[in-house]
Amino acid sequence: MLRSTDTAPKFLLAAGVLAGLACAGAALSPAPAAEASGAVPSFAPDSSTAWIPDRPTGDDFLPPASGPGPVMSAKDRPYVPNGRGAQPTYRIADLSNPILRPWAIEKMKKANDEVLAGKVPYITRERCWPAGVPGFTVYTRVQALYFYQTPTKVTLISELNQWPRHIYLNVPHSKDPKPSWHGESVGRYEGDELVVDTIGLNDKTFVDNYRTPHTDRIHVVERFKLIEGGKTLQAVVTVDDPGAFNMPWSAIQRWRRVSDRSISEMICAENNFSFFNYVVVPIPQADKADF
């Protein structure tokens, strides 16, 4: 099956297995013969190459050179991350972005109002839920990304909770993939780029850190490319979701290469607590003990 796992228990099992493989070194890292000849880009030249977010606001999207772009901070409420020598803030979304459909604006305004009222915003990261796509590469903050390339598949692992994504090469999409957390990703190499096409996502995640919603009609294309002599990894992301957005839009993400950084184990499990008694986490609870 090409699709990602659909349930949390299976997902956590898969994440644990892949984390073990990652820590084992080169278990998934052998490159295809074509890569050695320079036919395809090598995003994992060795088993310890890590990619760390390299953006002015940490893990937020960068706008494209032209055309519709991602939701960003409200102009009168700029986001200030930690470590910038100023009081950090929570994100307030700019709802004037023309990409947003009215229902999305309404939903995001409620989230903005709660933050302005003093509440803490929560996204899937804080709930230990999978991030979806393109959220997979947005929520990393200081955590690294790792690539494992084989002739038939690229496995992308986020150090955050050891989230895995499986990108199957040179195959078509399934006819009707069942919606899942990370959807179904198929890829191909185009010159020096890895092009990843993802469909079959559920609507339980956000596309960014500003709590921008989407529907299960979302279609994401990511173009990964090494720039600056291989020191920087860049992804140009295009999002098309007629259920949530008035038009397709694009964004840029960048990471800097760090060598000799093995993946660190991070344990994050869903829990039965409501965050500060105002964000409900729908985790089933037993009414009585098993024994």
Secondary structure, DSSP 4 states (H G I P E B T S, - for coil): --SPP-SHHHHHHHHHHHHHHHHTSTTS-PPPHHHHTTSS--S-SSTT-EEEE--TTTTSPBPPSSSS----B-TTS----TTSSS------B-TT-TTB-HHHHHHHHHHHHHHHTTPPP--HHHHT----TTGGGTTTTT--EEEEE-SSEEEEEETTTTEEEEEEET-PPPSSPPPBSS-EEEEEEETTEEEEEEE-B-SSS-SSTT-----TT-EEEEEEEEEGGGTEEEEEEEEE-TTTBSS-EEEEEEEEEESS-PPPP------S--BTTTB-------SS---
